[in-house]
Amino acid sequence: APAPAPAPAPAASVSNGISTGNGTPSGNFYEPDAQEAERRNKMVAQALAEEKADFRRQVMATATPGKADEKPPPVQAEPAVAAASVSSPTTPVLLTSSGKSKQMVSLISQLRDEAAEAREQAAVELLNLSNDDDQHGAIVAAGGLNPLIALLTDGSSATRETAVAALGNLALNEGSQRAVVGAGALPSLISLLQEGSAVGKERAAAALGNLASDEEIGLEIITAGGLSPLISLLKGGSAEGKERSATALMHLSCNPESGTAISAAGGLPPLVKLLREGSIDGKAGAAGALGNLALDDPKQVVASGAVPPLVTLLQSNDAECVDMALVAIVNLSGDLQSARAIVSAGALPPLTALLRDGEAEGKERAAAALVHISSDNADRGGIVAAGALQPLLALVTDGSPLAKDRAAVVMLNLALVEENRQSLVKAGALAPLVRLLGDGSAESKANIAGVLQILTLSDQPVGGSASGGNLAIQAGALEPLVTLLRAGSAVGKERAAATLHNIARNAEHHAEIIAAGALPALIALLGGVKKTASRNFAAAALHQMSNTREVMEAVVAAGYELE
């Protein structure tokens, strides 16, 4: 329940006749006005937007050149070519002279040889070369795409598997992707995905997944009919086939239009099943796809039953699984009902563990999830009960700038609950929060000022010790609050002025507030003709101290009067 509201200050006005009312405008945190509510909604929306952009960048990164797990291994089709490997191709090609360029052309010409064995040997050589990113441009420039694509339908099963693996490697390179599609690869890749051998299907899915890292190509894959066979492979393929299909769907779902198509085609149930029962790589791919789908339709992802296995995956020993599950949780938690489902599934303890023990990026994302979750009053007590206060305070002190910003938002949300305010004080939160008030970002400073505004609303002891005002002064908050009055954001100034007004209700603090240099900063906020919460709070704070001669003289000298 909200703390008792403080007694209203006597009416105060400035000389131009704009009244400040009772000095405690509705911009407090118990009954926020529409402006404050809109600001808080924008804060949560901004955090979610940042996470969306961050997640899309992460997903795209999984298909960038050099990611070995996205490269199908070299094929050993028959004993005659069994020695072929990435490290020692049987026909090394270094394009540093025209003679060696001719060697590449000759190798590609061999792909069209009437003898099946010659074509297969040439395909193996090109596969080995395609594992070197530096050779991709040379293979494309020498005309290697068309004969490789032809082998997807005309070669033996082993040759098809080799050719699709080479194309999959070429599709890792952004510079080659459009060339692969332009050469007509999509229909043949989709045909192999439908009718090829188990290995052929796995590698066709991998190639399509690599191509789908380009969002426009992803839409072309869906238009060409690639979605249905990918989902079929996800349902009934080999373990690796399911992994490759999930990764392809993850890349496709980066585009909201493609994500809608995946959901409509029945992709959610097999993704959730893979999340529960799949291999480590399969679970990571499924979590990534579900995380993308959650960006645009979180309720549908929750309804599919994805939340419990995602929460379980947060506790995996595999770092990639944890990372993918964590971002999916963040994306889902931006929706209120989905956030409640996440809490009900037991996410708070593993999120707290990640806050405490995760890598830097994991801590940032766990904090982002708590930003969303703590925006719901129903879950604020649970965050503290899960032991999150100390890890959050550690982020406030030693976290990355982004982690500090997010931890500050969580602290502000938690402080809205009386029991949490007691816990904050008992946990020793004031000292690190005040340090962040002095050296944090503009956003963090504003949010910490909001915490102090809440803590100082009542004259009653907080945490079984002193009043909030006394605690704020003891923690050294006055000087950074005054600095925020002078140079903070609009929100920061408003909350700093409100906090000083709350502290000034106790006459014992007037001398300390004046000594901190607050008078000029408060008077400066009285200027202008627009009625703002900052101006109201400043006037109310000055009125609280109007029994001090120094205050009255300073106000009058500035051309104002207090009634």
N, C-alpha and C positions, 0 to 999 in steps of 0.2 A: 504494500500500500504506500502511496506517496507520503513523504514526511509532512508534518504540519506546515502550512504556509506561513511565512514570517509576517509579523504585523506590518501593515502598510505604512510607508513613510508619509509625513505630511505633504500636502500638495506642493509641487514645485513648478515654477515656470520661468522662462527666459524672457528678456525684455521685449522681444518682438511678439510676445503674446501667445506663442505656441506652447500649450500645456504639456507637461510630461506625465500627467496623471499621478498615480500613487508611487511612481518610481520603480514598480515591478511589473513592467508590461508582460503580456502573455507569452513572450519569447522565452520563458523558462522551459525546463525540460519535462515538467509533469503534465502540463496542458499546452503543448506547443501550438502556436497559431498556424494558419495555413502556410505562411511563408517558411516557417521553420520546418514544417512537415515536408514541404516541397524540397527544401534544401537537403533533408535527410534522405529522401527518396532519390534525389540526384546523386548523392554520395554513393549509395548502394549501386545505382545504375552505372555510375562511372567505374566502380570497382569491377563490376561484372563485364563491362565493355573492355576494360584492360585485360581481363582474364581471357575473354574471347579472342582478342587479337594475339595474346601471348600463346594461347593454345593452338590457334591456327598456324602460327609460326613454328611451333614445336612439331606439329604433325607434318608440315611441309619438310621439316629438317630430316625426318626419318627416310625420305626418299632422295636425299641429295647424294651426289657422287662421293664415293669412298665409304659408304655404309656397307660393310661386307655382308651383313646379314640379309641385305636385299639383292645380293648377287648369287644366282644359282651356281652351284659348284661346277667345275669342268666335267664334261661327260667322258666316260671311258666306254665307248660304244662296243668295241671288240678288242680281242687281244692284240691285234696289229697296231692299235693306236692307244693301248693302255698306258703308255708312258707319258701321254700328254698331261700337262699340269700347268697351273698358273705360273709357277716359278720357273719352269723350263719348257717353254713351248717348243715343239719339234721344228718349227720354222720361224725362228726369231726374225722380226721385221723392224728395222729402225729407219724411219723415213728421213734420212739426212743426206740423201743423194738421189739423183734421178734413177740410178740403177736399182736402188732398193725400193723406190716408188714403183718401178716396174715389177718388182717382186710381189708387191701387194696386189697390183692389177692382175698378175698371173694367178695368184692364189684365188682371187675372186672369180676369175674366169673359170677356174677349176670347179667352182660351185655349179657350173652349168654343164659339166662333163657328162657324157652319156653313161659312163661307168658309175654305178651306185657307190662303189667303194671309193672312188676318187672324190665324188661329191662329199661323202661322209668324212673323209680325211680332211678336206679343205674346210668343212664346217667346224671340225674340232680345232683346227689351227686358228680360225677366226674367233672361236669361243675363247681360246686361251689369250689371244691378243686383246679381246674385248674386256678382259679383266684388268687391263691397264687403261686407266681413264685417258691417258695421253694419246692413245691410239684411236679413240672413238672418231675424232674428226677425220683421221686418215681413212678409216674404213668407209665412212659415209662418202667422203670425197672421191674415193676410188670406185664408187658404184656398188658397194657391197649390200645395200639394203634390198634391192629388188630380188636378187638371187636367193638371199636368205629367206625372204618372205615366200618366195616360190617353193622353197623346201618345206614350208609348214604344211603344204597340201600335197606335194608331189613326192616327197622323200619317204624312206622307210620310217618306222616308228622311232628308231634310235636317232636317225638323222633329224627328224622333226624336233625331238627333244633337245638335240644339240643346237639347232638353228634358233629355236625359241629362247634358249638360254642366252645365246649371243645377242639376240634382239632385246632381251630383258636387261642385259648389261648396258647396251647402247641407250636404252630408255632411261637409265639413271642420269644421263648427261642432259642438262637443260638445252644445250645447244643441239642435241641430236633428236630430242623428243618430237618436235614438229616435223622433222625430216622423216622419222619412222612412220608417223601417221600419214604424212603426205605421200609416202610411197605405197599406201594402201594396206598397211599392216592390220588395221583393226578387224576387218571381216575374217581374215585368216586366223588371227589370235583368238577371236570369239569362237570360231569353228573348232579350233583345237581344244578350247576350254570345254566345249560340249562333247566332242567325240574322240579326243585323244586318249592316250594311255594315262595311267595315274600320274606318272612323272610329267607327261606332256601337259596335263591339266594344271598341275602345281606350277609349272614354269610359265604357262600362259597367264595364270592369275598373277604371278609375280610381275610379269612384263606389263600387264594392264595396270597393276597397282603403281608401278614406277611411272608409267605414262600419266596416270591420274593425278600425280602431284602437280600437274598443270591443270588448273580448274576448268579451262575451256576444253581441254582434251577430255577431262572427266565427263563433261556433258556430252561430248561426241561419243564416248564409250557407251553411255546410257542410250543415246539415240540409236546407236548401231546395234543395240540389243544385248549389251554385255552384262546388264544387271542381273537378269534372271539366272543365267548359268553360274554367275558368281555366288548367288544365294544358294543355288542347288549344290555347288561344291562345298559351301559352308555347312550345309545340312548333311551331306552324305559322302564327302571326299575323305581322302586320307588325312592323317593328323597334320602333315605339312600342307596339304591342300587347303584345309580349314584355316591354317595360319595365314597362308598367302591370300586367301579370299578375304579374311578379316582385315588384313592390312590394306588390301585394295579398297574395301568398303570404307575404311578409315580415311584414305586419301580422297575417295569420291565424296564423302560426306562433308569435306571442308566447304563445299559449295552448298548453301542452303537449299537450292533447287534440287540438287542431287540427293541431299538428305531426305527431302520430302518423298522423292521417288523410292528411296531405299525403304522407308517406313511403309509406303503404300504397297510395295512389292513383297511385304512380309519378312523384311530383314531383321526385325527386332527379336523375335523368339529364338532363332538360331544363334544370334549374337549373344543373348543372355545365356543360352545353354552352353556355348563355348566359354563364356565367362565363368560358368560353374565347373565345367568338366574338362576343359581343354588343356593343352600343354601350356607351359609358361609363356611361350611366344604367342600362342593362340589367345590366351587371356589378355595379354598386353594389347594385341591388335583389336580384340573385341572391346576392351575398355576404351581404347582410343576412338573407335567408331561410335560407341555409345556417348562418349563425351562430346563429340561433334554434334550428334543428333540432339543432345540435351541443350545445345545452345539455342535451338529454335523451337523445340517442343518438349520441355522438361517433363510435363505431366504424362505424356505418352511413354517416355522412357521409364518413369516411375511405375506406371501401370503395367509395364512389361515384366516387372519383377527384378529389375536390374540393381536396385539399391542394396539389398543384402549381400549379394556376391561382390559388389564394388567395395562395400565396407570391409568385407573379409579380405579383399585383395590389398587393402591399405596396410595389412599386417604381413604381407608376403616378404620373403627374403630376397626377392628379385627387385632390383632398383627400378627397372623400367616398368614392371607391373605396378609398383607403388605409385610411380609418377603418373602413369596413365589413369589409374583409378583416382588419384588425388585431383587431377584436373577435371575429371568427370564429376566428382563430388562438388567441386567448386562451381562448375557450370550448372549443375542441378540446384545447388543451394541458393541460387539467385531467385528462385521461385519459392514463395512462402510455404506452400503446401509441400513442395518437394523437400524443402529444408526440414520440415517437421518429420517427414518420412525418413530422412537421413539420420536425424537424432534418434528416432524410434528404433532404427536398425542398429543402434549402438556405436555410432561413429565418433562420439566425443572422446572416448579414451584413446583410440588410435590417432585421432587428429592431435590430441594433446601430446602423445608420444612423438609425433612428427614435429610438433613445435619445439620439443625439447631436444630430440636426437637426430632430426633429419638434416639433410644437406641444406645449404643456404636457400636454394630455390624451393625445396620442399617446405621449409619453414615459411617462406613467403606465401606459398599456396595454402598451407594449412591455416595461416592467419587470414587469408582471403575467404576461406570457407567460414571461419568464425565471424568475419565481418557480416556475412550474409545471415548466418544462423543467429547471431546476437541482435540482429535487427528485429527479431521476434521476441517479445517480452516473455513468452512461454518458455523459452529455452535459455534465458540468461542465467538463471540459477544453476542449471545443469552444467554449464561451462565451468563455473567456479567449482562445483562439486566434483567435476572430472579432474581437478587439479591443474587447470590451465593458467591460473594466475601467475605462478612463478615463471613458467616458460614465456608467458607474454611479457613479464617484466624484464626477463633476460633479453628479449628482442628489443624492448624499449631502450635498453642499455647498449647492447652489442650487436643488434641485428643490422641487416643492410638498410639503406634508406627506405626502400619500399616496405620492408618488414616493419620498420619503426612506424611508418605511416599507417599501416594496417593494424598494428597492435594498438595504436592510439585510438583508432576508431572503435575497436573492440572494447577498450577500457571505457570509452565514453558510453557505449551502449550498456555495458555491465553496470556502470555507476547509476543507471536509472532505477536499480532495485536496491531498496534499503539494506537488505542483508548483504548484498554485494559491496556496498559502501563500507560496511563494517569490516568485511573481509579484506578489502583493498588496504585499509589503514593497518590492520593487523599484519598484513603481508609486507609492510614496509614500502608501499607503493609510492608514497608522496615524494621521496627524495629522487628516485629515477624519473618520475613523471615531471617534476620541476626542472630537472636537467634537460629533458627533451623540450620543455617549454622554452628553454633558453637557446638551445642549439639545433632544434629540429627544423623540418621544412615548414613552410607556411601552413600547410594542411595540418601537420602534427601539432603545431603550436595552437591553432584554433581549437583542435579537438581536446588537447590537454587543458586549455582554458575552460572548455566546456565541462570537463571532469571537476575542475576546481569550483566552477560555478555551482554545480550540483552539491558538492561536499560542503560548501559554505552557506547553503540555503537555510540551514537550521542552526540555532545556537546550542543545540543539544550536543553532548559528547558523541564523537564518532569512534567506533572501535574500542569503546570502553575507556577512552582517554580524554583528550581535550576536544573542544569544539572544532568544527572544520576550519573556521577562520584562524584559530590559534595554530592548528596543524599546518595550514598553508604558510603562515608567517614563519613558523619554526623551520619549515623546509626551504625557506628562502625564495618564496614565490613572488614577493612584491616587486622586486626589480625587473624580472622578466615579464611580469604582467604590465608594468609601466612601459617597457620597451614595446610590447605588443600593442598597447594603446597608441603609441607613436607611429609605428611602422608595420603593423600587422595587416592582414587581409581584412575586408569588411566584417567577415564573421569573427575573425580573431579579435578585432577591436570591440565588437559587441559583447563577446563573452568575457573579455578582460574587464570591460567597464562593469558588467553585471557582477563579476566576482568581487571587484573592489567595492561596489555598492553593498554586497552582502557582508563583507568584512567590516565596512565602515559602520554597520549597525551597532557595533560594539565601540563605544567612545574610547576605550582603552587603546584601540588600534589607530586612532586618528594621527597621532604624532608619527607613528611608524610609516603610515601611508604617505604623509606629507614628506617625510625624510627620504622616501624612495623616489621622490620627484614626480608624484602622481598629479599634483595640481595643474601644472601647465598642460599636461596631456589630456586631462579630463576637460579642462576649459576649452581646449582646441576642438573637442568633439561637439561643443555647443554651437559652432558656427554653421552657417547655411540656413536655408528656409525649409528644407525638407525634413519632415518628422521621421526619425529613424529610431530603431530600438537602441542603437549605440548612444544617440543623443539623449534619449530618455534615461538610460542607465547612468550616463555621466552626470546629468543634472541631479538625479536622485542621490548619487554618491556624494556630490558636492553638498546637497542639502543635508545629508546625514552629518556632515562635518561643519555645518554652517555656524555652530556655536563656537568655532575656533576663529579668532580674529584674523589670523593669517589667511584663512580660506575666504572669508568675506571680503577682505581687502583685495585679494587676487581676482575674485569674481567681478567686483565692482570696477577694478582697474581695466578689466577686459571688456567692459561695457554691458555687463549682464547684472541681473538682480535675482535673488532667490526669495520666494515668499513662503 
